[in-house]
Every structure is written in C-alpha cells, then in structure tokens.
Amino acid sequence: MATNNLAPKNINVLRSLAEHPNPLQYLMQLASEKPEYAALAEYLGVRTAMPQIDFGSLPPGTRGEFGMRGGFNAQKIPENGAITLSNRFLNQGYDQTNAIPTLTHELTHAAQGEMARQKFQKEILDQNAKQQFLDAHKKLVFNPKGFKSNKSTYGAGMLADKLNPAWTKENETYRASNEELPAWAMGVAVNQNPLTEYDDYNTPAHLNSTLATEYQILLDLATRDAKANPKKKKP
C-alpha cells in the first residue's frame, strides 16, 4: 500500500516536539501528566501569574531561563515574567520529553517569586488558609533561627548543608543556592528519559527527592491560600 505523505501525523507516535504543529502546546500537554508540573501550573494559574513561555536562542549549555520584569528590562519582559526554552529542544529526533524538566525548573522560579509576593498580600478573607501557607513557607523556605550564614537561613540550604557540607560549599554560588535547590529538585522529579542525566552536579543522595516533596507540599498550601484569598485584580 502506498504511503500518504500528506496525511497528518498521529501525535501519539511523535518522537520529537518538532514533529508537532504546535510544539509548545504539545510540550505543556506532555508536562501536565507530571504532578509536579501540574501543581506549579495550577498554582500560577490561580494566582494569574503564569509567565510567558517561548522557545528561543540561548547560549551553549543553557537549556532555559526565567526573566523577571525590573530594572533595565522593565519594558521588555511581561508583568508575570518570561521563560525562554532553548530552541535546541526543537531539533529533529530530540526526545520530546527532554524539555519537561527545564520547563518545570523555570516554572519553579516563577512560583518562588509569586510566593514572595503572596506572603505580603493584605487582602485576607480566610485567615486560617493564609496562616497555613505562611507557616509552611517559614518552615520550608525561610528559617529565622539561622542568621550566621546566608544558606543556613533557608530550609533547602540547611538540608543540603546537613547532607553534604563540602558539596554545598563548592556549589553555593549556583547549584546549591537557595533559589536553585528547589528548582533543580522539581526538574529532576519530572525527568523520564533514562538516557538523559538532567542533574549532573553529583547532588547528595535524597536531597532532590526530599526538596521536591517539600515544595509540592508548599505549593498545595499556597494554592489553597490563593483560592481562599484571591489576589486583588489590577484595574
């Protein structure tokens, strides 16, 4: 039987994002099957804080980046920020799931920024929901008991330092920083390609899994608070 080259491809058998007519939509559809991504998307959606997401050109070795509005780029970046995923993810034959960890990683950064704003929201209808979120954020993100060093004031940094002080010290400027620890953990949690090592920093055992679990707990409470205490819409 002759092959009909004009027939649309069955999206159930696609092997790369490039084969789909809307690669970004397809990527988000695949990512939504992961509970970590789904929790991030729900939270940012409820807070009306989902950043703009696009594929674009990035420096070699950079898979994605999240940019926030502010300073000199105030007019170039949307109010909710912008995520750029490397257009190398669109290469033919490149596994369609390889971009999911990077997308999840960058969305975690977006959630971190939004939670920082949510903490100081003044419009409160449900004090219990707000307090549960604040208590979790204080416990899992900020720890006021440790002011001796920057990393010791944050939950993620405290755990990393406890598991492997040498690794934490060696990687404190990036991989073991307080912002990157949860983002990498969430990215690792959604990685489903056994041939791709998403996190190649020789991360201490149990660090990523513990931080990903804790961040999902925080997301759940943050989402409950966001639903109970809606953010005031701008005029």
PyMOL commands that set and color helices and strands:
alter all, ss='L'
color gray80, all
select helices_A, chain A and resi 11-13+17-19+23-31+35-46+71-73+87-90+100-118+127-140+151-153+155-163+165-170+180-190+207-228
alter helices_A, ss='H'
color red, helices_A
select strands_A, chain A and resi 52-56+64-67+82-86
alter strands_A, ss='S'
color yellow, strands_A
deselect
rebuild
show_as cartoon
